[in-house]
Amino acid sequence: RNKQTAKQRGSIPLSVRHEVNERSQYRCERCGKHKSQVWTLEKAHIVRKWKMEGKCTANDIVNLCGPSSDSSTCHHWADYTREGREWLLDFQNRLEETS
């Protein structure tokens, strides 16, 4: 197979995880809660894995409180609502402007 799978394209390297944690200071990048205040802090893809074309970078990932299966969390809101998807794209644009 010459083409990477969506899982391979969406895998988050350890270096990217560290960069996102430093950027967010271990806080949810939407609500601002620290990792000690939430059930879990998760790395969420801004662009869906299956839509990604290259390797995953820190500008493709956002730290959000989770889990995404809990409807009261930012990760669920970002993944499953139109407003959340729009917020993710706006957040990515802001990241690209500052880098």
Secondary structure as the mmCIF struct_conf table of DSSP 4:
data_model
#
loop_
_struct_conf.conf_type_id
_struct_conf.id
_struct_conf.beg_label_comp_id
_struct_conf.beg_label_asym_id
_struct_conf.beg_label_seq_id
_struct_conf.end_label_comp_id
_struct_conf.end_label_asym_id
_struct_conf.end_label_seq_id
BEND BEND1 LYS A 3 LYS A 3
HELX_LH_PP_P HELX_LH_PP_P1 GLN A 4 THR A 5
HELX_RH_AL_P HELX_RH_AL_P1 ALA A 6 GLY A 10
HELX_RH_AL_P HELX_RH_AL_P2 LEU A 14 SER A 24
TURN_TY1_P TURN_TY1_P1 GLN A 25 TYR A 26
STRN STRN1 ARG A 27 ARG A 27
TURN_TY1_P TURN_TY1_P2 GLU A 29 CYS A 31
STRN STRN2 HIS A 34 HIS A 34
HELX_RH_3T_P HELX_RH_3T_P1 LYS A 35 GLN A 37
BEND BEND2 VAL A 38 TRP A 39
STRN STRN3 THR A 40 HIS A 45
BEND BEND3 ILE A 46 VAL A 47
HELX_RH_3T_P HELX_RH_3T_P2 LYS A 49 LYS A 51
BEND BEND4 GLY A 54 GLY A 54
HELX_RH_3T_P HELX_RH_3T_P3 ALA A 58 ASP A 60
STRN STRN4 ILE A 61 GLY A 66
TURN_TY1_P TURN_TY1_P3 SER A 68 SER A 69
BEND BEND5 ASP A 70 ASP A 70
TURN_TY1_P TURN_TY1_P4 SER A 71 SER A 72
BEND BEND6 THR A 73 THR A 73
HELX_RH_AL_P HELX_RH_AL_P3 CYS A 74 TYR A 80
HELX_RH_AL_P HELX_RH_AL_P4 ARG A 82 THR A 98
#
